[in-house]
Each structure stands twice: as C-alpha cells, then as structure tokens.
Amino acid sequence: MFNKLGLSTFYGPCLLVDIAELDSEMLPYTKAAFEQFFRNDSGYEIVSSPVWYSDRKSYGVEEVGVPREVHSELHGYETLNGSGIVTGKLYGGCLESIYDAFTGTRFEDEPSVYEKYNIFPTNEEWKEKILFLETSELSATPEELEKMLMEFKNRNIFNLVRGVIVGKPIDEKYYEEYKDVYRKVFADINTPVLYNVNFGHSVPRCIIPYDAEATIDYDNKKIAIRLGKFNLVT
C-alpha cells in the first residue's frame, strides 16, 4: 500500500529481530546492509553471505548475549531457470502474505480490499518488475509452496515479470525440495529465477528497496542495485 502511494520503502531488517540483535551486536552482513543506506550511495551489489544462522528457538530474556548458531554457506546463489541479464524495478515480499491477499485464505475480505484500492500492479506494471519472493518462518511444505506459486502462475505474473529472485529458506528447511518445486512450476516459462538470496525470514538479511532499479545477471549470479539520491527526513 505504501508502494502504491509512491513512498520509497525497504524490505529488510526489522527492529526487534535484527537491529536489536540479542547477541552483543548486529550480525555483520545485516549491519553492513543497514549502514549502506546512511552513505547515500548511488548503487551497490547484493552479494551472497559467506554464512547463515539458525533461527532462535526463543527471543526471551534468557537469549540476551547468546550467539546464534552459525553455518557456512555451501551453495551461494543458484540459477534455477532461464539465463541472461535483465533490468527491472524490484517488487515482492513474503510469498504466504501475498498468496493470502490473492485468495483470502487468512482474511476473507482481503482480496476485495486489494482489488478496491488497486494495490497490486497492473499487467503493464508487472512487465517492469523483477519479482522477489521468500517463505516465512512457517516453512511451507513443498506441496504448499507449489500451490502458492501456481496462484502466481495462473495469474500470468511469472510470464509478465522480467525476472525472479528467491530468498533462502529459513534454517535451509526444504532447501532442495523448494528448488525442485520452482523448476517444476517454471518448466514451461522462460522467466529466469535466482535462488538462495539473503533476504526475508532467513538470517542474515540484505535490504531490498521497492521500485529500485535492479540488474540481475543470471549467468554470473550477480545482483546490482541502482538507487536514486534520497534525503533522510527528520
């Protein structure tokens, strides 16, 4: 809704989980991404984090000062479909939340509200987009993931957008199974898909600016972001 109003918003770290990390400081990759936006740079590259962290089982006071369990990144970015270099405007979010908005699975009146206020892009607007999608801490089963992705496919969104980037699954649960689902859903679509990017519910997290111009090199697995200059408002 903010995006529809023309506001520059960001899909990235949240206050309680990231900025107020319960360990002694913010996670290095997340901290670097956060500080990036105070330098007012014109652009940057989103690189794959060399490590990832398990989700905390609790966010209670007993976790203060306790480091997260850390793992080496063994995969990096993976191209699951298509090839080439595409440039477009970033748009997307949590797969479950968007699916709920499409179908009314969570709140039955949600689709009518989104339709009434024309919240989602039009077909012409989808054609300008690079779609970013990620799954939540609920860790949808592969069958549930396929069902949600088919909703996008049936709405022709995957054919319209210029490219897709997919967030790392939290705790790498269903990591390989999710890859199989994306390959299956996109088998008859040319739109390229880059998998295992550090955004969304997995940790650490980069920041994805809505409507910023992104260039995705699916052959060399690189993500470059171009930003317009902006001023911090006090």
PyMOL commands that set and color helices and strands:
alter all, ss='L'
color gray80, all
select helices_A, chain A and resi 15-19+28-36+61-63+95-103+110-116+123-126+142-154+157-160+170-172+175-185
alter helices_A, ss='H'
color red, helices_A
select strands_A, chain A and resi 10-11+43-46+51-53+70-72+78-81+85-94+129-134+163-167+193-197+208-209+213-217+222-226
alter strands_A, ss='S'
color yellow, strands_A
deselect
rebuild
show_as cartoon
